[in-house]
Amino acid sequence: MEYQFKTNINCSGCIAKIAPFINANKGIQKWKVDTSNPAKILIIETENLSGDEVRQIVETAGFKAEAVNEK
């Protein structure tokens, strides 16, 4: 399952801040943030987490996450 979220993760400093939260979750296989996209799209690949669980991880790290789509 791939989730995409519109976020306020703007720069490499933001990515460094959120990385420990995402990397600590073994359910997340792959992730990246497109900071060149005006919507700052976070893409998460997971097999066992729901979109709400992923959003909670992002918000716990102090960032906003608005679901864009689910594949």
N, C-alpha and C positions, 0 to 999 in steps of 0.2 A: 504494500500500500504506500502510495506517495501522497503527502500532504504539502500544500503550498499556503503560505501565510504572508499577508502584507504586514510588515513590521516597521519599527523605528530603530532598527539596527543599522547605523549609518556609516560606520568606519571599522578599521581593523581593531581599534580599541574596544569597540562594542562587541565585536566578534570574540576578542580575547576574554571579555567579561562573561559572555554567555556560554562559551565552550565548555567550561567545567560542568555546568548544569546539564548540557546535552550529552557530553561524553560520559557522564556518570550513569546515564540510563542505558543499560545493556539492551533494551528493546529497540534502540535507534541504531540502524545499521550504517546509514550514510546521511550526511547533511551538508548544506552549503547555503550561503547567503549571497544574493546578487545585489551588492551595494551600488552597482552602476545603474540598476533599474530604479526609477523614481519611487516605486512602491516598496523598495528594499525587500524583495521576495526571499523568504526562507523556505527551502525545500528540504523536507524530512522524509527519509525512507525507513519504514518500520513494518514488521509483520504482525506485531501484537499490541500496538498502542492505538487508541482512538484519537481522533482529531482533538477532542477536548483534553485528553491527557497530555498531548504534545503542547497544546496552547497553555496549559497550566505550568508546564516546565518553563516555557518562555517567559510567562508572567512572573513566575517565582524568581527568575533571574533579573527582573526589573524592566522587562520590555513588553511592548504591546504586540499582540498577534491577532490578526483578523483573517479567518479562513478565506482563501481565494477559490480553491477547488479541491476535490478529492478524486484520486484516480484509483 
